[in-house]
Amino acid sequence: MSVIKYLDRIKHMDELIRRKATGSPDKFAKKVGLSRSGLMKYIKLLKEMNAPLEYDQNRQSYYYIFPCKLKIGYETRHLDHKELVNINKKSLKKICEIVSV
């Protein structure tokens, strides 16, 4: 399985958990395209990542015991003028190389 598909599945699981819309483990597994044992491996992974994850028998859903959200991806920061100029120079250089070919 590609890393992208793996991360997308984890993000989808996070969304369902935050909405308390997972359903039973069997239903949750089906929603994210896994077997029940496959789901349990992902649940274990989330808990190893310190997800505050629990299962509510009455609601038949996984949930976070306090508000949180999984973050996967890059965070950007504000660049100063010098950094912006350097990025623009590099981009211009690449464009010139492509055009001159």
C-alpha positions in Angstrom: 0.0 0.0 0.0 1.3 3.4 -0.8 2.1 5.8 2.0 -0.4 8.3 0.7 -3.3 5.8 0.9 -2.1 4.7 4.3 -2.1 8.4 5.6 -5.4 9.1 3.9 -7.0 6.1 5.8 -5.6 7.4 9.1 -7.0 10.9 8.4 -10.4 9.4 7.5 -10.3 7.4 10.7 -9.5 10.6 12.7 -12.4 12.4 11.1 -14.9 9.6 12.0 -13.5 9.4 15.5 -13.8 13.2 16.0 -17.4 13.1 14.8 -18.1 10.0 17.0 -19.4 8.4 13.9 -17.3 5.2 13.7 -20.0 2.7 14.7 -19.0 -0.7 16.1 -15.5 -2.0 15.3 -17.0 -4.1 12.5 -18.8 -1.1 11.0 -15.8 1.1 11.5 -13.6 -1.4 9.7 -16.0 -1.5 6.8 -16.2 2.3 6.6 -12.4 2.6 6.2 -12.0 -0.5 4.0 -10.3 -2.8 6.5 -10.9 -6.1 8.1 -11.7 -6.0 11.9 -8.1 -7.3 12.6 -6.7 -4.7 10.3 -8.7 -2.0 12.1 -7.3 -3.1 15.4 -3.8 -2.7 14.1 -4.6 0.9 13.1 -6.3 1.5 16.5 -3.1 0.2 18.2 -1.0 2.5 16.0 -3.1 5.6 16.9 -2.8 4.8 20.6 1.0 4.4 20.2 0.9 7.9 18.7 -0.8 9.0 22.0 -4.2 9.4 20.6 -6.6 9.8 23.6 -8.9 7.2 22.0 -11.6 5.2 23.8 -14.6 3.1 22.8 -18.1 3.8 24.2 -20.1 0.6 24.4 -23.4 2.5 24.8 -22.9 4.8 21.7 -21.1 2.0 19.8 -18.4 4.4 18.7 -14.8 5.3 19.2 -14.2 8.8 20.5 -11.4 11.1 21.8 -11.6 11.6 25.5 -10.7 15.3 24.9 -10.8 17.5 21.8 -7.9 16.9 19.5 -7.1 16.4 15.8 -4.5 14.4 14.0 -2.1 16.5 12.0 -0.2 15.0 9.0 1.6 17.2 6.6 3.8 20.2 6.3 3.5 23.3 8.3 4.5 26.6 6.7 6.0 29.6 8.3 6.2 33.2 7.3 9.4 33.9 5.3 11.4 37.0 5.6 12.3 39.2 2.6 15.7 37.6 2.0 14.2 34.1 2.0 11.5 35.1 -0.5 14.1 36.7 -2.8 16.2 33.5 -2.7 13.2 31.3 -3.5 12.2 33.6 -6.4 15.8 33.5 -7.7 15.8 29.7 -7.7 12.4 29.5 -9.3 13.4 31.9 -12.0 16.6 29.9 -12.7 14.5 26.7 -13.2 12.1 28.5 -15.5 15.0 29.8 -17.6 16.5 26.3 -17.8 13.2 24.8 -19.0 12.6 27.6 -21.6 16.1 27.4 -23.0 15.9 23.7 -23.6 
